[in-house]
């Protein structure tokens, strides 16, 4: 991932999303971190797998690494609340990074999600941006189309709620 391009995209979403959170997610999945420290290299399939990890696994993707940040908000403040970025591959081969990523942004409401989705779509102009409920999901990397299709199907199968591409 071109870090210069990533920084430019981060600046574009400054008004809607805290850049430090996005920067942490981008850096983690581009090779500067990413292990959650639980010793489970697969990131999914175990009894402690999160819904996101389960959906990625159901989509045929292995989690190579991840970063997560929750946004501290004041009472009544709206916007992005949580960001999880996953480096994914069909087979990580023991690697903690991947050129393919799936990032999940959780917003406080549908209205703030819609505003955020517009900014995120502009920032990830080469990614596939999808929405469902208060979530924005971005698949990026060389396999973004196939990964987005697989994640969208797995999400719909798991939740019964379809995803929409922005």
Beta strands, then each sheet from edge to edge (+ up, - down):
strand 1: 62-70
strand 2: 80-89
strand 3: 100-107
strand 4: 128-132
strand 5: 135-140
strand 6: 164-165
sheet 1: 1+ 2- 3+ 5- 4+ 6-
end
